[in-house]
Amino acid sequence: MTNMELVKAMRSNLFADRGTDVEAAFEDAFAIINRSKEAAALSTALMVIVNTIANVIEARSEEHTSEL
C-alpha cells in the first residue's frame, strides 16, 4: 500500500481536520472527550485526529516526491 492509498483509506470527508497540526487535533479531541461521553462526539474527535494524520502523511509524501 502506498502512502497515498493509505491516505485515501483513512480520510473521511464527513469530518474536519486541523491541517497538519496533530497536537491541536489531540487537544481538541481531549476537550471533546472531557465534555461528552456520547458516541457521536467521541467518533468525531477520533476522526478529526485521523484526518489530520492523513494530512501529515500526504504532506510528507508530497515533500518526498518533490525532492526526487
Rosetta blueprint (number, residue, H / E / L):
1 M L
2 T L
3 N H
4 M H
5 E H
6 L H
7 V H
8 K H
9 A H
10 M H
11 R L
12 S L
13 N L
14 L L
15 F L
16 A L
17 D L
18 R L
19 G L
20 T L
21 D L
22 V H
23 E H
24 A H
25 A H
26 F H
27 E H
28 D H
29 A H
30 F H
31 A H
32 I H
33 I H
34 N H
35 R H
36 S L
37 K L
38 E L
39 A H
40 A H
41 A H
42 L H
43 S H
44 T H
45 A H
46 L H
47 M H
48 V H
49 I H
50 V H
51 N H
52 T H
53 I H
54 A H
55 N H
56 V H
57 I H
58 E H
59 A H
60 R H
61 S H
62 E H
63 E H
64 H H
65 T H
66 S H
67 E H
68 L L
